């Protein structure tokens, strides 16, 4: 079993299809949705974790692709701009999963671990310098 | 014993021995105070964080025809124009015109005076809109134009209060969020925020103002400036620990420097949700090792510096003076801290990382002979309280 975090971008025409249902039912995948916006009028997105066998994840993603849905495995919705970040650490008590963390206790350097981010957006709300932003 | 002149001569000849306030601690431990006081000439201190009570004087130059500006906005941020025809003062905490502030609580405060100052330092174009009533010699009544910092005759940062010696640690004991200048404080003491660079901070390394005085040279966002006055609310008569280090706000500095020589990496507009806008500044201050007592005080460690934890939901706004407890900076610089038996997550408003970087840069500049000490012409007051404002019903 592996877990893969993916970002699905839906064109307007595909937002009515029950894609997540099929991923669970037909491909035996555990789906954990972090962020979603799927409305019939416009483009939509889903940020989710897929857990299952390597083979099932690959097949499930092929199925998703057949709907003209764009799959982005690299970009995960939240961006941390290390040039905007002044390394204060105001984010630390607001990030619930320690995705934003101190990588070096001596210099108190802040770093961002994308894998741990659950996209709660509280860093965006709380960063005084706009270092965190959402791609949506 | 050394004098400022001796140290400056060593700096000019490239022979000065300089260490950061971080490095000096272990060095004195290893070498002993007497030996280290002989060897080391300067200790560099630094801080980087929001410094309200900052701003700049700008001179726009005269338009053709001339205008005696009475109201001015830069990028829709109001500047104070009651100085002279084309002089203005832009304050860091001024909101942008039409910002809804906290009308839709908590407001976002995306842009204001601090952000305009950041744009100016970065050389970006800004819009000036100005109004006047018109006079015989200054007939123009309205103008709109675009400019950058190079178009200005002068851009001089003049900050009434920077470098708070120490600062409150803010916590929220209530059941709803508190939006403060120390960030969002979660209900029920879920988190707290401190704002100091601790053992690197300028006035914590010179707690009795023995070397930092009016006329001292400072590194202000990359530009060489100086202390022009005691900072507003300078209150040396504060609660202090046995090491003379204050456990509350205490001293402050009024700082000035040429903004045209500043570097964009060390100056940032600040947006504090539910509170407002401000400006973050990087500041470095050299401490000359004139004698062993001065050196000794620069070896202060985070664990020897305490700060007061204050409830910002009630005690701070109501000015009750109540302190929940005291904590030291070594504990604050861990991920969480225990307050009244409860584990509390820690946030910081001050960047230790940037402060370290600035202390290193200043060390390099002094070592290279590029940055000499300013000899203070006056000491900062060492005994002085702080007044409150009484709201009176009658004259």
Interface residues (C-beta under 8 A of the other chain):
Chain A: X86 X87 X88 X89 X90 X91 X92 X93 X94 X102 X105 X107 X108 X109 X110 X125 X126 X128 X129 X130
Chain B: X48 X49 X50 X110 X183 X184 X186 X190 X191 X192 X193 X268 X269 X270 X271 X272 X273 X280 X333 X335 X345 X346 X347 X348 X349 X350 X351 X352 X353 X354 X356
